[in-house]
């Protein structure tokens, strides 16, 4: 997704939709991975670990959403 953000500024107009599509797919993949992490966290006994994973997941998903938004703004 970071690569898409860089590429959207460099890509020729004919290819910018491909970069936008890549960013959307990256965001979908990040969200899907987040679902899998969240569904499995309750099975882990270590509360400190679970809290750390939740915080990291939240940060990763926020970054993914921001990157996708930045790419979409440029594509649109």
C-alpha positions as CSV (number, residue, x, y, z in Angstrom):
1,X,0.0,0.0,0.0
2,X,2.9,2.3,0.7
3,X,4.2,1.4,-2.8
4,X,0.8,2.4,-4.3
5,X,1.0,5.7,-2.5
6,X,4.4,6.3,-4.1
7,X,3.4,5.0,-7.5
8,X,0.2,7.0,-7.8
9,X,2.3,10.2,-8.0
10,X,4.5,8.7,-10.7
11,X,2.2,6.6,-12.8
12,X,1.1,7.8,-16.2
13,X,-2.6,8.7,-16.4
14,X,-3.3,5.5,-18.4
15,X,-2.1,3.4,-15.4
16,X,-3.4,5.3,-12.5
17,X,-6.5,3.2,-12.2
18,X,-4.3,0.1,-11.8
19,X,-2.6,1.7,-8.9
20,X,-5.9,2.6,-7.4
21,X,-7.1,-1.0,-7.8
22,X,-4.0,-2.2,-6.1
23,X,-4.6,0.1,-3.1
24,X,-8.2,-1.1,-2.9
25,X,-7.2,-4.7,-3.0
26,X,-4.5,-4.0,-0.4
27,X,-7.1,-2.5,1.9
28,X,-9.4,-5.4,1.5
29,X,-6.6,-7.8,2.3
30,X,-5.7,-5.9,5.4
31,X,-9.3,-5.9,6.6
32,X,-9.6,-9.6,5.9
33,X,-6.4,-10.3,7.8
34,X,-7.8,-8.2,10.7
35,X,-10.9,-10.3,10.8
36,X,-8.8,-13.4,11.2
37,X,-6.7,-11.9,13.9
38,X,-9.7,-10.7,15.9
39,X,-11.6,-14.0,15.6
40,X,-8.6,-15.9,17.0
41,X,-7.6,-13.5,19.8
42,X,-10.1,-14.8,22.4
43,X,-8.4,-18.2,22.3
44,X,-5.1,-16.7,23.6
45,X,-4.8,-16.6,27.3
46,X,-2.2,-13.9,27.6
47,X,-4.2,-10.7,28.0
48,X,-1.1,-8.4,27.7
49,X,-0.3,-10.1,24.3
50,X,-3.9,-9.7,23.2
51,X,-3.9,-6.0,24.1
52,X,-0.7,-5.5,22.2
53,X,-2.0,-7.3,19.1
54,X,-5.2,-5.3,19.2
55,X,-3.3,-2.0,19.4
56,X,-0.9,-3.0,16.6
57,X,-3.8,-4.2,14.4
58,X,-5.7,-1.0,15.0
59,X,-2.6,1.0,13.9
60,X,-2.0,-1.2,10.8
61,X,-5.6,-0.9,9.7
62,X,-5.7,2.9,10.3
63,X,-2.5,3.2,8.2
64,X,-4.0,1.0,5.4
65,X,-7.1,3.1,5.3
66,X,-5.1,6.3,5.2
67,X,-2.9,5.0,2.4
68,X,-5.9,3.8,0.4
69,X,-7.6,7.2,0.9
70,X,-4.5,9.1,-0.3
71,X,-4.3,6.9,-3.4
72,X,-8.1,7.3,-4.1
73,X,-7.9,11.1,-3.8
74,X,-5.2,11.1,-6.5
75,X,-7.0,8.6,-8.7
76,X,-10.3,10.4,-8.5
